[in-house]
């Protein structure tokens, strides 16, 4: 079982990414447990005592704490560096995704 968290402040993006992950998992016969969060703060609060996330799909541009700061905090707090982070922001159209490197 792979525990995947999606953190994005737009519900439509969470829905889109959830569908993509489910499709990917079904095609490969991989069991996944999905959880979603609409802010960096809600992710941190929920994961304070339960750090079972294997993969975090993280929006870069969010309202209060942005995805880059959240990633930095996760890296700082995760003493075993077990977190796998993916950051992306879709721009222009649903078919164009912009990936940019950030030092975290």
Secondary structure, 3 states (H helix, E strand, C coil): CEEEEEECCCHHHHHHHHHHHHHHHHHHCCCEEEEEECCHHHHHHHCCCCCCCCEEEEECCCCCCCHHHHHHHHHHHCCCCCCEEEEEEECCCCCCEECCCCCC
